[in-house]
Amino acid sequence: MTVTENIQNDTTNGTANGTANGKADDTANGTANGTIPDISLALNPSDVESVPGLLKDIASTGNSFVAQEDRASRLQLLAQARQLVRALETPRETMLKNCWGEPGAYCAIAACMTIGVFPELAKDDGSPKKVSDLAKTLNCDEKLLGRLMRHLGTMAVIKETGPNEYKPTNFSTSLTIPVIGDGFPALAGGGMAAVYKFPAWLQKYGFKNPESTTEGPYQYAYDTHHNLFGYLMAHPPLGMQFNHHMGGYRQGRPSWMDPGFFPVEERLAAGADTAEGAALLVDLGGGHGHDINEFRRKHPDAPGRLILQDLPDVLAQITELDGKIERMGHDFLTEQPVKGARAYYMHSVLHDWSDETCLKILGRVKAAMRPGYSKVLINENVIPDAGAGWEATALDMMVMTLLSAEERTEKHWRSLVGRAGLKLVKIWSVENGSESLIECELP
Ligand SMILES: C[S@@+](CC[C@H](N)C(=O)[O-])C[C@H]1O[C@@H](n2cnc3c(N)ncnc32)[C@H](O)[C@@H]1O
């Protein structure tokens, strides 16, 4: 049956969207201006004209990828494949994928993480397993598990191998790695409500860009006085899981510590004070120390102390840290105890806060800096004026709803750094969509 026949049938039944003519009823949903398009728009592929061109692009990029297996052509091919899916999907299908498919998969993944499904599924080299056997081993309701796994099968999170039988995929097995899997329960338990309740918050507070951290979307959704970090820490194991999630975010992306990004030897190690007690790098809000550990591993000969700072409860969760790295409980809104370090480093910290709070954090750092020697290194997204990458804009939605904060453009960073009384020396970047390193000094 064609799309037109479908519409005609609905019209005959008088059931198409509650109207007799197959058109949406614009008085019923409160938009009486007659601008609602005909339903056929939603039932045909979104952009069928682009399909031939996209297929050609995909073939050509696909050849480059097969020949080189390089990051750039992989990312380009992925973007083109997404465009093709979107062009072929009807708006109705996209709507259901967004409203049901993805949230349903999120729900099933988080539930299966809690039940312990993925490690069990990965056992015996990932051989196919019956839901009934898994349910017995995991002491879980068989019907429930079957329903969760059935949806995960249709969403390609796991692979169906027969009736009520599945095997893992690389993705489902990767979910057994805490830095990959733990974001699901962390955000299910202490994040997503702020996303889903955002429209209601906007309605209540008058459609303004969120800036309040006492009456923001997060406080509204969780009925709490805490900010995201306080709430997660007050609800174990969410804090620990969230910090693992942060460890996953940074994986597989260009790192400023690698050759071809920021010249670590020339701009940091060279000229660093070698006197006893001199600090090379202070990682503020460094979480579990993923970055400073990486620095230690990649630049083992750089002279000076390496200091990881975060709230004491966060530092107490750390299970693995290079012996040379010092842990120091510190609230970055208070006086910086390490004076005159070569560099004060912050990764994914300032994007969690409003400009006003960032100015306080930077003010504390500035007061500890040694003129002509110390640097501030800010590792964050610098969103271009046009052509932003989806990971950066997605993170912007997260920090907007969870923290009343934002990802910043270059103009915004320059203004913020200037207002903090610092000089922006250079923004080091290697590709659009990955974080940059913003190098600042005292003027
Ligand atoms: C988004 S996480 C980034 C962690 C780490 N820099 C990374 O990139 O993986 C922000 C960090 O800021 C820490 N934090 C929040 N408020 C803080 C405060 N007042 N003082 C110090 N650290 C704080 C959190 O505990 C968390 O580890």
The ligand as an SDF file (V2000), in Angstrom:
LIG
                    3D

 27 29  0  0  0  0  0  0  0  0999 V2000
   32.8880   17.6340   34.2480 C   0  0  0  0  0  0  0  0  0  0  0  0
   33.9210   17.0630   35.5020 S   0  0  0  0  0  0  0  0  0  0  0  0
   35.5100   17.1060   34.7030 C   0  0  0  0  0  0  0  0  0  0  0  0
   36.5040   16.2010   35.3540 C   0  0  0  0  0  0  0  0  0  0  0  0
   37.8650   16.1380   34.6760 C   0  0  0  0  0  0  0  0  0  0  0  0
   38.5060   17.4260   34.5880 N   0  0  0  0  0  0  0  0  0  0  0  0
   37.7310   15.4960   33.3230 C   0  0  0  0  0  0  0  0  0  0  0  0
   37.8230   16.2070   32.3170 O   0  0  0  0  0  0  0  0  0  0  0  0
   37.5410   14.2750   33.2520 O   0  0  0  0  0  0  0  0  0  0  0  0
   34.0100   18.4580   36.5860 C   0  0  0  0  0  0  0  0  0  0  0  0
   34.7850   18.2040   37.8440 C   0  0  0  0  0  0  0  0  0  0  0  0
   34.7250   19.3710   38.6620 O   0  0  0  0  0  0  0  0  0  0  0  0
   34.6710   18.9430   40.0090 C   0  0  0  0  0  0  0  0  0  0  0  0
   34.1430   20.0230   40.8600 N   0  0  0  0  0  0  0  0  0  0  0  0
   32.8740   20.4850   40.9320 C   0  0  0  0  0  0  0  0  0  0  0  0
   32.7970   21.4840   41.8140 N   0  0  0  0  0  0  0  0  0  0  0  0
   34.0370   21.6710   42.3000 C   0  0  0  0  0  0  0  0  0  0  0  0
   34.6140   22.5990   43.2060 C   0  0  0  0  0  0  0  0  0  0  0  0
   33.8640   23.5280   43.8130 N   0  0  0  0  0  0  0  0  0  0  0  0
   35.9330   22.5200   43.4540 N   0  0  0  0  0  0  0  0  0  0  0  0
   36.7100   21.5910   42.8360 C   0  0  0  0  0  0  0  0  0  0  0  0
   36.2280   20.6810   41.9500 N   0  0  0  0  0  0  0  0  0  0  0  0
   34.9130   20.7390   41.6880 C   0  0  0  0  0  0  0  0  0  0  0  0
   33.7680   17.7410   39.9520 C   0  0  0  0  0  0  0  0  0  0  0  0
   33.9110   16.9460   41.1210 O   0  0  0  0  0  0  0  0  0  0  0  0
   34.2460   17.0660   38.6740 C   0  0  0  0  0  0  0  0  0  0  0  0
   35.2740   16.1450   38.9320 O   0  0  0  0  0  0  0  0  0  0  0  0
  1  2  1  0
  2  3  1  0
  2 10  1  0
  3  4  1  0
  4  5  1  0
  5  6  1  0
  5  7  1  0
  7  8  2  0
  7  9  1  0
 10 11  1  0
 11 12  1  0
 11 26  1  0
 12 13  1  0
 13 14  1  0
 13 24  1  0
 14 15  1  0
 14 23  1  0
 15 16  2  0
 16 17  1  0
 17 18  1  0
 17 23  2  0
 18 19  1  0
 18 20  2  0
 20 21  1  0
 21 22  2  0
 22 23  1  0
 24 25  1  0
 24 26  1  0
 26 27  1  0
M  CHG  2   2   1   9  -1
M  END
$$$$
